[in-house]
Amino acid sequence: MNTSFQKGQKVFTPDGQGLIEEVIGEKVIVKLNSGETETYGVEQVEDDSDQG
């Protein structure tokens, strides 16, 4: 699924859950719940809004 990501959005990443800090083209910078900041390709993150 091709989702457009936005700053502040909750997402799942290969390294756990986090919040998007920045979207730059096909890259997404995510502040993980662990406190780390990582950069992923848009194909590596999933929207967290499906929960519930």
Backbone torsions as a table, in degrees:
resi	resn	phi	psi	omega
1	MET	NA	137.4	-179.1
2	ASN	-99.8	98.6	-178.1
3	THR	-101.0	141.1	173.9
4	SER	-91.1	122.7	-175.5
5	PHE	-91.9	150.6	-179.5
6	GLN	-132.3	153.1	177.3
7	LYS	-56.6	134.8	179.5
8	GLY	89.5	-6.9	-178.4
9	GLN	-73.9	138.7	174.9
10	LYS	-79.8	134.2	-179.2
11	VAL	-140.9	160.1	169.0
12	PHE	-99.0	137.7	176.7
13	THR	-126.0	171.6	175.2
14	PRO	-59.7	-20.5	-176.9
15	ASP	-104.8	5.5	179.2
16	GLY	124.5	-172.1	-178.5
17	GLN	-83.5	156.8	177.1
18	GLY	-171.4	-175.1	178.6
19	LEU	-117.2	137.9	178.1
20	ILE	-70.5	128.5	175.8
21	GLU	-97.6	-31.0	-176.0
22	GLU	-160.1	146.9	172.8
23	VAL	-122.7	122.0	-179.1
24	ILE	-127.7	100.6	-178.8
25	GLY	60.1	-118.7	-179.1
26	GLU	-95.4	10.3	-179.9
27	LYS	-111.6	145.4	179.6
28	VAL	-127.1	125.5	176.6
29	ILE	-96.7	122.6	-173.0
30	VAL	-121.1	130.8	170.1
31	LYS	-90.9	109.6	-177.0
32	LEU	-73.3	156.9	177.4
33	ASN	-59.9	-22.3	178.0
34	SER	-73.8	-11.7	-178.6
35	GLY	102.0	-14.5	179.5
36	GLU	-79.6	154.7	174.7
37	THR	-114.3	128.4	-178.2
38	GLU	-132.3	156.5	176.9
39	THR	-111.8	133.5	-178.9
40	TYR	-130.8	156.4	167.4
41	GLY	-74.5	152.1	-177.8
42	VAL	-58.5	-25.7	179.8
43	GLU	-75.8	-10.2	-177.7
44	GLN	-94.6	-10.3	-178.2
45	VAL	-114.9	149.5	178.8
46	GLU	-125.0	142.6	177.2
47	ASP	-62.2	140.0	-178.6
48	ASP	-96.1	5.4	-174.4
49	SER	-78.9	-5.8	179.8
50	ASP	-76.6	-10.0	-175.8
51	GLN	-67.4	144.6	175.8
52	GLY	99.6	NA	NA
